[in-house]
Amino acid sequence: MKEYDFEPVRGLPEQLPAGEEVLWQGAPRWTALAQRAFHIRAVALYFAVLVVWRIAADWSADSSAASALMGVSWIVVLGLLAVGALTLLGWAMARATVYTITNQRVVMRVGVAIQMMMNLPFKQIRSADLRHYNDGTGDVPLLLAETAHPSYIIFWPHVRPWHFSPPQPMLRAIPDAGRVATILADALKTYLEQKTADNDLASQDNE
């Protein structure tokens, strides 16, 4: 993973070498990213519960309507600020992210304040999974080779939740995830078949 300033190809820090081609590019849907990575619904529910609790407490204390309104107003303001900030962060992260699948690797361009590039060659990818959601998006987590040691903190939120050892980088909240997973699976299969053929040819040459 490295920082970069110049982007000659969208989502990539450099021109692709001969023989490598882009098979798919995409980004998270920002609404899905905000909901699942930043849990804006849970945060909104938390503040709603606080408002109901405060109103019930004021009611039991025989407070006036004006007093009850004043008591919950600051909770409402804090709730709106929290949900708004998390929503903005989800939008900004999704807008700054580009996932790329080539016939040789997966590349993740991430980062809002500082653009970072995560390069995952197929030789480091052991398998890919898929999870669908009701909103039409899905996640494609990647299980890497044991020699790869990605950082959960650096990859977040582009990482499978609660999988720390080993962390699993993930194409997160992407639309049409089933098609994307198929593209990746086919590319990995072709890569492995070509690698096996090359190894067999090299073995024959050494005989």
C-alpha positions as CSV (number, residue, x, y, z in Angstrom):
1,M,0.0,0.0,0.0
2,K,1.4,3.4,-0.9
3,E,0.5,7.1,-1.3
4,Y,0.4,8.7,-4.7
5,D,-0.4,12.1,-6.2
6,F,-0.6,11.4,-10.0
7,E,-3.3,9.2,-11.5
8,P,-2.6,8.5,-15.2
9,V,-5.4,6.0,-15.3
10,R,-8.6,6.4,-13.2
11,G,-8.1,4.3,-10.0
12,L,-4.5,3.4,-10.9
13,P,-1.2,5.1,-10.0
14,E,0.5,4.0,-13.3
15,Q,-0.2,2.8,-16.8
16,L,-0.9,-0.9,-17.0
17,P,1.9,-3.1,-18.3
18,A,1.6,-4.9,-21.7
19,G,-0.8,-7.8,-21.5
20,E,-2.8,-6.4,-18.5
21,E,-6.3,-5.0,-19.0
22,V,-9.0,-3.6,-16.9
23,L,-12.0,-6.0,-16.5
24,W,-14.1,-3.9,-14.2
25,Q,-14.1,-0.7,-12.2
26,G,-16.6,0.5,-9.6
27,A,-17.1,2.1,-6.3
28,P,-19.3,1.6,-3.1
29,R,-22.8,2.9,-3.2
30,W,-22.5,5.7,-0.6
31,T,-25.8,5.2,1.0
32,A,-25.0,1.5,1.7
33,L,-21.5,2.3,2.9
34,A,-22.9,4.9,5.3
35,Q,-25.5,2.5,6.7
36,R,-23.3,-0.6,7.1
37,A,-19.8,0.9,7.8
38,F,-20.9,3.9,9.8
39,H,-24.2,2.5,11.2
40,I,-26.2,5.7,10.7
41,R,-29.4,3.9,11.4
42,A,-28.2,2.6,14.7
43,V,-27.0,6.0,15.7
44,A,-30.3,7.6,14.7
45,L,-32.2,5.0,16.7
46,Y,-29.9,5.6,19.7
47,F,-30.7,9.3,19.8
48,A,-34.4,8.6,19.2
49,V,-34.4,6.4,22.3
50,L,-32.7,9.2,24.2
51,V,-35.5,11.6,23.1
52,V,-38.2,9.2,24.2
53,W,-36.5,8.5,27.5
54,R,-36.1,12.3,28.2
55,I,-39.7,13.0,27.3
56,A,-40.9,10.1,29.6
57,A,-38.7,11.4,32.4
58,D,-40.0,15.0,32.1
59,W,-43.6,13.7,31.9
60,S,-43.2,11.7,35.1
61,A,-41.8,14.7,36.8
62,D,-44.8,16.8,35.8
63,S,-42.6,19.2,33.8
64,S,-44.3,21.7,31.4
65,A,-44.4,21.2,27.7
66,A,-41.9,24.1,27.2
67,S,-39.5,22.5,29.7
68,A,-39.8,19.1,28.1
69,L,-39.1,20.6,24.7
70,M,-36.0,22.4,25.9
71,G,-34.9,19.1,27.5
72,V,-35.0,17.2,24.2
73,S,-33.9,19.9,21.8
74,W,-30.2,19.5,22.6
75,I,-30.5,15.7,22.1
76,V,-32.1,16.2,18.7
77,V,-29.4,18.7,17.7
78,L,-26.6,16.3,18.7
79,G,-28.4,13.4,16.9
80,L,-28.7,15.4,13.7
81,L,-25.1,16.5,13.9
82,A,-23.9,12.9,14.5
83,V,-26.0,11.4,11.7
84,G,-25.1,14.2,9.3
85,A,-21.4,13.9,10.0
86,L,-21.4,10.1,9.5
87,T,-23.5,10.4,6.4
88,L,-21.1,13.0,4.9
89,L,-18.1,10.7,5.8
90,G,-19.7,7.8,4.1
91,W,-20.4,9.9,1.0
92,A,-16.9,11.3,0.9
93,M,-15.3,7.8,1.3
94,A,-17.4,6.3,-1.4
95,R,-16.7,9.2,-3.8
96,A,-12.9,8.9,-3.2
97,T,-12.9,5.1,-3.7
98,V,-12.3,3.2,-6.9
99,Y,-12.1,-0.6,-7.0
100,T,-10.4,-2.1,-10.1
101,I,-10.2,-5.7,-11.3
102,T,-7.7,-6.5,-14.0
103,N,-6.7,-9.9,-15.4
104,Q,-3.7,-9.8,-13.0
105,R,-4.8,-8.1,-9.8
106,V,-7.3,-6.2,-7.7
107,V,-6.5,-2.6,-7.0
108,M,-8.2,-0.4,-4.4
109,R,-7.8,3.4,-4.6
110,V,-9.0,4.7,-1.2
111,G,-8.7,7.6,1.1
112,V,-10.3,11.0,1.5
113,A,-7.6,13.4,2.8
114,I,-4.7,11.2,1.5
115,Q,-5.1,9.0,-1.6
116,M,-3.8,5.5,-1.0
117,M,-3.5,2.6,-3.4
118,M,-3.7,-1.0,-2.3
119,N,-2.3,-3.4,-4.9
120,L,-3.4,-7.1,-4.5
121,P,-1.8,-9.4,-7.2
122,F,-3.8,-12.6,-8.0
123,K,-0.8,-14.6,-6.6
124,Q,-1.7,-13.2,-3.1
125,I,-5.4,-14.0,-3.4
126,R,-6.5,-17.5,-2.1
127,S,-10.2,-17.0,-2.6
128,A,-13.1,-14.5,-2.9
129,D,-16.5,-14.7,-1.2
130,L,-19.8,-12.9,-1.8
131,R,-22.5,-11.5,0.4
132,H,-25.8,-10.0,-1.0
133,Y,-28.0,-7.4,0.8
134,N,-31.6,-6.4,0.3
135,D,-30.7,-3.0,-1.1
136,G,-29.1,-4.5,-4.2
137,T,-25.5,-4.1,-3.1
138,G,-23.0,-6.7,-1.9
139,D,-19.6,-7.3,-0.5
140,V,-16.7,-9.3,-2.0
141,P,-14.1,-10.1,0.7
142,L,-10.7,-11.5,-0.4
143,L,-8.8,-14.1,1.6
144,L,-5.1,-13.5,1.0
145,A,-2.1,-15.7,1.1
146,E,-0.6,-16.4,4.5
147,T,2.5,-14.4,3.5
148,A,0.4,-11.3,3.1
149,H,-0.1,-9.2,6.3
150,P,-2.6,-6.4,5.6
151,S,-3.5,-4.0,8.3
152,Y,-7.1,-4.0,9.4
153,I,-6.9,-0.4,10.5
154,I,-5.4,0.8,7.2
155,F,-7.8,-1.1,5.1
156,W,-11.0,-0.1,7.1
157,P,-13.7,0.3,6.0
158,H,-12.7,-1.6,2.9
159,V,-12.2,-4.8,5.0
160,R,-14.5,-7.6,6.2
161,P,-15.9,-6.6,9.6
162,W,-14.7,-8.5,12.6
163,H,-12.2,-10.6,10.7
164,F,-8.9,-9.5,12.3
165,S,-6.7,-12.6,11.9
166,P,-6.2,-12.5,9.0
167,P,-7.9,-9.3,7.8
168,Q,-9.8,-9.7,4.6
169,P,-9.7,-6.7,2.2
170,M,-13.2,-6.3,0.7
171,L,-14.9,-4.6,-2.2
172,R,-17.6,-3.1,-0.1
173,A,-21.2,-2.0,-0.8
174,I,-20.9,-2.4,-4.5
175,P,-23.9,-2.5,-6.8
176,D,-24.4,-5.7,-8.9
177,A,-22.0,-7.6,-6.7
178,G,-22.9,-10.9,-8.1
179,R,-21.7,-9.9,-11.6
180,V,-18.5,-8.4,-10.1
181,A,-17.8,-11.6,-8.1
182,T,-18.2,-13.6,-11.3
183,I,-15.8,-11.4,-13.2
184,L,-13.2,-11.8,-10.4
185,A,-13.8,-15.6,-10.2
186,D,-13.3,-16.0,-13.9
187,A,-10.2,-13.8,-13.9
188,L,-8.7,-15.8,-11.0
189,K,-9.5,-19.1,-12.7
190,T,-7.9,-18.0,-16.0
191,Y,-4.8,-16.7,-14.1
192,L,-4.4,-20.0,-12.3
193,E,-4.8,-22.0,-15.5
194,Q,-2.2,-19.9,-17.2
195,K,0.2,-20.2,-14.3
196,T,-0.2,-23.9,-14.3
197,A,0.4,-24.1,-18.0
198,D,3.5,-21.9,-17.7
199,N,4.9,-24.1,-14.9
200,D,4.3,-27.3,-16.9
201,L,6.1,-25.7,-19.9
202,A,9.0,-24.7,-17.7
203,S,9.2,-28.2,-16.3
204,Q,9.3,-29.7,-19.8
205,D,12.1,-27.3,-20.8
206,N,14.2,-28.3,-17.8
207,E,13.9,-32.0,-18.6
